[in-house]
Amino acid sequence: MLNNLRRSPTAAVILMAMFIMTNYVNRTAMPIAGPSIMKEFGFSQTQMGSIYSAFLFSYAILMTPGGALADRFGPRRILGFTGLLSAVVTALASLVGHSPLSAVLGAIVSFQAIRLMVGAFSAPIFPGCARMTANWFDSDRRARVHGLVVAGAPLGAAITPLLVTWLIGEGGWRFSLLVTAALTAIASLIWLIAAGDGPASAAPAVRKPAHGLLPLFRNGNLLVLSSSYFALNYFEYIFFYWIYFYFGQVRHMSQQDSAVYTTILLLTMMASMPVGGWISDRLSRRIGLIRSRGVVAGGGMAASAALLYLGVNAHSDGAIVGLLALALACASAAEGPFWATAMDTAGTDAGAAGGLMNGIGNVGGVIAPVLTPYLAERLGWSAGLYFTSAVVLAGSAAWIHLGRRSRQAFDSAQLLPTTGRTNSSSSGDLGLKKSKSQP
């Protein structure tokens, strides 16, 4: 049975989505517990913000090396062990204030060090899953598959506030971190036992050496793609960090309505990711890979810019929520095409390439939650969100450039080999048929 699981592409997709969802619960538990931590230790908002930022610092910097490790040693080992380490470090946060080491370092430094390590151990997860998707699936199926995989992120983000708030009410913030750490450890053990690196992972495999990190930074197509992903992350992170505040404080919706509408937006985001990938893969049969991905990703980003502008100028609650949900859906539909294109661009370095793209993208995620309220304080929230529309619209233009530079390489299938196997792969039971060119 275990060998059957490791040979199943469906199991691989389910395990990746589960792993990403659990990681999101683990990494966002502390921000939900933040008010309780601030109250106990007397932290200011600025001090707590420095603790949150420590995660993003190591997470963004180590994403490319994390992907390279997955390329070299396989995603099953790297993600499994880093997941376990992330769980251990999160559990250590519950000891701050009660351990000799935290007494020496101080509470702030202890929390910063813990979040720095959680970011470091979380960094390989997204690029490692990209490596695994590239191992299991051919180019014309990767967008829909990875759309399903990354949908675990907004699902985890939607679950965490409800779960962690309930756990805090039951046993306090320390208890909540211990439980989320335990869930992460369980998910990591399941991953190590049941996940397979690829179709041939049940038997000994010889890995081709990766090309190294330096060529990735010289890959013009990958850098253009990453700059566009920066814009997409800038747009999406506004919804992660500020949409609840925007509904309640700017649009004067009730606390309950704000919570419900925020959850609706996150679930819309989750649903749109696999749908966008599916549309992209279906279109590729008619217009080619890079064109189809450009239509979904570039077109979706442009549409999201327009819909956000309309949503900012809407007046009724229903119109505001509906337009913003559509804006987020159009933007999130681009996730699968982005990740699939990164995999195809780099060949055997698919994990490192995904790490580079996501690392640059997360820089946009770091800037957006800070710059948007800065603009809002001086020019109003409408101006801050108009600027967000301009950023994502500019990012969509990168797909025109990619289409001009890459169409021949992508659509003639002149891609670097992704794994040591041939272009054929197990079709599995995802409803994804082999391409006609495959034996």
C-alpha positions in Angstrom: 0.0 0.0 0.0 2.8 2.4 0.9 4.5 1.8 -2.5 1.2 2.4 -4.2 0.9 5.8 -2.4 4.4 6.7 -3.5 3.6 5.9 -7.1 0.3 7.8 -7.2 0.3 11.3 -8.7 -3.0 12.0 -7.0 -1.5 11.2 -3.6 1.4 13.5 -4.4 -1.0 16.4 -5.1 -3.0 15.8 -2.0 0.1 15.5 0.2 1.6 18.7 -1.2 -1.7 20.6 -0.7 -2.0 19.2 2.9 1.7 20.1 3.6 1.3 23.7 2.4 -2.0 24.1 4.3 -0.5 22.8 7.6 2.6 25.0 7.1 0.4 28.0 6.7 -1.4 27.2 9.9 1.9 26.8 11.7 3.5 30.1 10.4 0.4 32.3 10.9 -0.5 31.0 14.4 1.8 33.4 16.1 0.3 36.5 14.4 -3.1 35.4 15.6 -1.7 34.9 19.1 0.1 38.2 18.8 -2.4 40.3 20.9 -2.1 37.8 23.8 1.7 37.8 23.6 1.8 41.6 23.5 -0.4 41.8 26.6 1.7 39.3 28.6 5.1 40.7 27.8 4.1 44.4 27.3 5.3 44.6 23.7 4.5 47.6 21.6 3.1 47.2 18.1 6.5 48.1 16.6 8.2 45.4 18.7 5.7 42.8 17.7 6.1 43.9 14.1 9.8 43.2 14.3 9.0 39.7 15.5 6.7 39.1 12.5 9.3 40.6 10.1 12.0 38.2 11.2 10.0 35.3 9.6 9.8 37.1 6.2 13.5 38.0 6.3 14.8 34.5 6.4 11.9 33.1 4.4 12.6 35.2 1.4 16.4 35.0 1.5 16.6 31.2 1.9 13.9 30.2 -0.6 16.2 29.8 -3.6 18.8 27.7 -1.6 15.9 25.7 -0.2 14.7 24.9 -3.7 18.2 24.0 -4.7 18.4 21.5 -1.8 15.1 20.0 -3.0 16.6 19.7 -6.5 19.7 18.0 -5.2 18.4 15.7 -2.5 14.7 15.3 -3.4 11.7 17.2 -2.0 10.5 14.3 0.2 13.5 14.4 2.5 14.1 18.2 2.5 10.5 19.1 3.1 9.9 16.4 5.7 12.9 17.2 7.8 12.5 21.0 7.6 8.8 20.6 8.5 9.7 18.7 11.6 12.3 21.3 12.5 9.7 24.1 12.0 7.3 22.3 14.3 10.0 22.0 17.0 10.9 25.6 16.8 7.3 26.7 17.0 6.9 24.6 20.1 9.9 26.3 21.7 8.0 29.6 21.4 5.6 28.4 24.1 8.6 28.3 26.5 9.6 31.9 26.1 9.4 33.5 29.5 9.8 30.2 31.3 13.2 29.0 30.1 16.8 30.0 31.2 17.8 30.8 27.6 14.9 33.2 27.1 15.8 34.8 30.4 19.3 35.5 29.1 18.3 36.6 25.6 15.2 38.5 26.6 11.7 37.9 25.4 11.9 40.0 22.2 15.2 38.5 21.0 13.9 35.0 21.8 10.8 35.5 19.7 12.8 37.1 16.9 15.2 34.2 16.8 12.3 31.7 16.8 10.5 33.4 13.9 13.8 33.7 12.0 14.2 29.9 12.3 10.6 29.2 11.4 11.1 31.3 8.3 14.3 29.4 7.4 12.7 26.0 7.8 9.5 27.1 5.9 11.5 28.5 2.9 11.9 25.2 1.0 8.3 24.2 1.1 6.9 26.1 -2.0 9.9 25.6 -4.2 10.2 22.0 -3.0 6.6 21.4 -4.1 7.4 22.9 -7.5 10.3 20.4 -7.8 7.9 17.6 -7.0 5.2 18.8 -9.4 7.9 19.0 -12.1 9.0 15.4 -11.3 5.4 14.0 -11.5 3.8 16.0 -14.4 4.6 17.2 -17.9 4.5 20.8 -18.9 1.0 20.8 -20.3 -0.5 19.7 -16.9 1.6 21.6 -14.4 -0.5 24.8 -14.2 -3.7 23.0 -13.1 -1.8 20.6 -10.8 0.2 23.3 -9.0 -2.9 25.5 -8.9 -4.4 22.7 -6.7 -1.2 22.5 -4.6 -0.9 26.2 -3.8 -4.6 26.4 -3.0 -3.6 24.9 0.3 -2.2 28.3 1.3 -5.4 30.4 1.4 -7.2 27.4 2.9 -4.7 27.4 5.7 -5.0 31.1 6.1 -8.8 30.8 6.3 -8.7 28.1 8.9 -6.0 29.6 11.2 -7.9 32.5 12.8 -10.8 30.3 13.8 -8.6 27.4 15.0 -6.0 29.5 16.9 -8.6 31.8 18.4 -10.5 28.8 19.7 -7.3 27.2 21.1 -6.3 30.4 22.9 -9.8 30.5 24.5 -9.3 26.9 25.6 -5.8 27.0 26.9 -4.0 30.3 26.2 -1.6 31.3 23.5 1.1 28.8 24.6 -1.3 26.0 24.2 -2.3 27.2 20.7 1.3 27.2 19.5 1.9 23.7 20.9 -1.1 22.3 19.1 -0.2 23.9 15.8 3.3 22.6 16.2 2.0 19.1 16.8 -0.2 19.3 13.7 2.8 20.3 11.7 4.9 17.5 13.1 2.2 14.9 12.2 1.9 16.3 8.7 5.7 16.1 8.3 5.8 12.5 9.4 2.9 11.6 7.0 4.9 13.3 4.3 8.1 11.4 5.0 6.2 8.1 5.1 3.8 8.5 2.1 5.3 11.1 -0.3 7.3 10.0 -3.3 9.8 12.3 -5.1 8.5 11.1 -8.5 7.1 8.2 -10.5 10.3 6.2 -10.1 10.9 7.1 -6.4 10.0 3.7 -5.2 13.1 2.3 -6.9 16.7 3.6 -6.7 17.1 6.6 -9.0 20.2 8.4 -10.3 19.7 12.2 -10.0 21.2 14.4 -12.6 23.2 17.2 -11.1 21.6 20.6 -11.0 23.2 23.4 -13.0 23.8 25.6 -9.9 22.3 28.9 -8.8 24.3 31.4 -10.9 22.7 30.5 -14.2 19.3 31.3 -12.8 20.3 34.9 -12.1 21.4 35.1 -15.7 18.1 33.7 -17.0 16.3 36.7 -18.5 13.0 35.0 -18.8 13.0 33.8 -15.2 13.9 37.3 -14.0 11.1 38.9 -16.0 8.7 36.3 -14.7 9.9 37.0 -11.1 9.4 40.7 -11.5 5.8 40.0 -12.6 5.3 37.7 -9.6 6.6 40.5 -7.3 3.6 42.6 -8.6 1.2 39.7 -8.1 2.4 39.1 -4.5 2.1 42.8 -3.8 -1.5 42.7 -4.8 -2.4 39.5 -2.9 -0.6 40.4 0.3 -2.9 43.5 0.6 -5.8 41.1 1.0 -3.9 38.9 3.5 -2.9 41.8 5.8 -5.3 44.7 5.4 -8.7 43.6 3.9 -10.2 42.9 7.3 -9.1 46.3 8.5 -10.4 47.9 5.3 -13.9 46.3 5.6 -14.2 47.3 9.3 -12.4 50.6 9.7 -12.6 52.2 6.3 -15.9 50.8 5.0 -17.5 50.7 8.5 -18.8 47.1 8.3 -19.5 45.3 11.5 -16.8 43.0 13.0 -18.8 39.9 12.2 -19.5 41.0 8.6 -15.8 41.9 8.2 -14.7 38.4 9.4 -17.3 36.7 7.1 -16.4 38.7 4.1 -12.6 38.2 4.6 -13.2 34.5 4.8 -15.2 34.6 1.6 -12.4 36.4 -0.2 -9.8 33.8 1.0 -12.0 30.9 -0.1 -12.6 32.6 -3.5 -8.8 32.8 -3.8 -8.5 29.1 -3.0 -11.0 28.1 -5.6 -9.6 30.2 -8.3 -6.1 28.8 -8.2 -6.8 25.4 -9.7 -9.5 26.8 -12.1 -6.9 29.2 -13.5 -4.4 26.4 -14.0 -7.0 24.2 -15.6 -8.0 27.0 -18.1 -4.3 27.6 -18.9 -3.6 23.9 -19.6 -6.7 23.5 -21.7 -5.9 26.6 -23.8 -2.3 25.3 -24.3 -3.6 22.6 -26.7 -4.9 25.3 -29.1 -2.5 28.3 -28.7 0.6 26.9 -27.0 2.0 26.9 -23.5 3.3 30.5 -23.2 0.4 32.1 -24.9 -2.2 30.2 -22.8 -0.3 31.1 -19.6 -0.1 34.7 -20.7 -3.8 34.9 -21.3 -4.6 33.5 -17.8 -1.9 35.2 -15.8 -1.4 38.5 -17.7 -5.1 38.8 -18.5 -6.1 37.9 -15.0 -3.7 40.5 -13.4 -5.0 43.2 -15.8 -8.6 42.3 -14.9 -7.8 42.3 -11.2 -6.4 45.9 -11.5 -9.7 47.1 -13.1 -11.9 45.2 -10.6 -10.0 46.6 -7.6 -10.5 50.1 -9.0 -14.2 49.5 -9.4 -14.5 47.9 -5.9 -12.8 50.9 -4.3 -15.5 53.1 -5.9 -18.5 50.9 -5.1 -20.9 52.0 -2.4 -23.0 49.0 -1.3 -21.4 46.2 0.8 -22.5 43.6 -1.7 -20.9 45.4 -4.6 -17.7 46.0 -2.7 -17.3 42.4 -1.6 -18.3 41.0 -4.9 -15.9 43.2 -6.9 -13.0 42.6 -4.6 -13.7 38.8 -4.6 -13.6 38.9 -8.4 -10.4 40.9 -8.3 -8.7 38.5 -6.0 -10.0 35.5 -8.0 -8.6 36.9 -11.3 -5.2 37.5 -9.7 -5.0 34.2 -7.9 -5.9 32.3 -11.1 -2.4 33.3 -12.3 -0.6 31.2 -9.6 -0.6 28.0 -11.5 0.7 29.5 -14.7 3.4 31.4 -12.9 4.8 28.3 -11.1 4.5 26.1 -14.2 6.4 28.6 -16.3 9.2 28.8 -13.6 9.5 25.0 -13.7 9.7 24.9 -17.5 12.2 27.8 -17.7 14.8 26.1 -15.5 14.6 22.4 -16.3 16.5 20.4 -13.7 16.7 23.4 -11.4 12.9 23.7 -11.1 13.0 23.9 -7.3 15.7 26.6 -7.2 13.9 28.6 -10.0 10.6 28.4 -8.1 12.5 29.6 -5.0 14.0 32.5 -6.8 10.6 33.6 -8.3 8.8 33.2 -4.9 11.6 34.9 -3.0 11.4 38.0 -5.3 7.6 37.7 -5.1 7.7 37.8 -1.3 9.7 41.0 -1.4 6.5 42.5 -2.9 4.7 40.8 0.0 6.9 42.5 2.5 6.6 46.0 0.9 2.8 46.0 0.3 1.6 45.7 3.9 3.9 48.6 4.9 3.6 50.9 1.9 -0.2 50.7 1.5 -1.1 52.0 5.0 1.7 54.6 4.6 0.0 55.9 1.4 -3.4 55.6 3.1 -2.4 57.8 6.0 -1.2 60.6 3.7 -3.5 60.3 0.6 -6.4 58.1 1.8 -7.1 54.4 1.4 -8.4 54.8 -2.1 -5.1 56.2 -3.3 -3.2 53.4 -1.6 -5.4 50.8 -3.4 -5.2 52.7 -6.7 -1.4 52.3 -6.5 -1.9 48.6 -5.9 -4.0 48.4 -9.1 -1.2 50.2 -11.0 1.4 47.8 -9.6 -0.4 44.6 -10.7 -1.3 46.2 -14.1 2.4 46.9 -14.7 3.2 43.3 -13.7 0.7 42.0 -16.2 2.7 43.7 -19.0 5.6 41.3 -18.3 3.7 38.5 -19.9 3.7 40.4 -23.3 7.5 40.5 -23.0 7.7 36.8 -22.1 5.5 35.9 -25.0 7.8 37.7 -27.4 11.0 36.2 -26.0 9.9 32.7 -25.1 7.2 31.6 -27.5 9.5 29.6 -29.7 11.2 27.9 -26.7 8.0 27.0 -25.0 5.8 26.1 -27.8 8.3 23.9 -29.7 8.9 22.0 -26.4 12.6 23.0 -26.5 12.7 22.9 -22.7 15.5 21.8 -20.4 14.9 18.3 -19.0 13.1 18.4 -15.6 14.1 15.0 -14.4 16.2 12.1 -15.3 13.2 10.4 -16.9 11.8 10.9 -20.4 9.0 13.3 -21.1 6.4 10.7 -20.4 4.8 10.5 -16.9 2.2 8.6 -15.1 -1.2 10.0 -16.0 -2.6 8.8 -12.7 -6.3 9.4 -11.8 -6.4 13.2 -11.8 -8.3 13.2 -15.1 -5.2 14.4 -16.8 -4.3 12.6 -20.0 -0.9 12.2 -21.5 0.0 14.6 -24.3 -0.3 13.2 -27.8 3.5 13.4 -28.3 4.1 10.9 -25.5 4.6 7.2 -26.1 
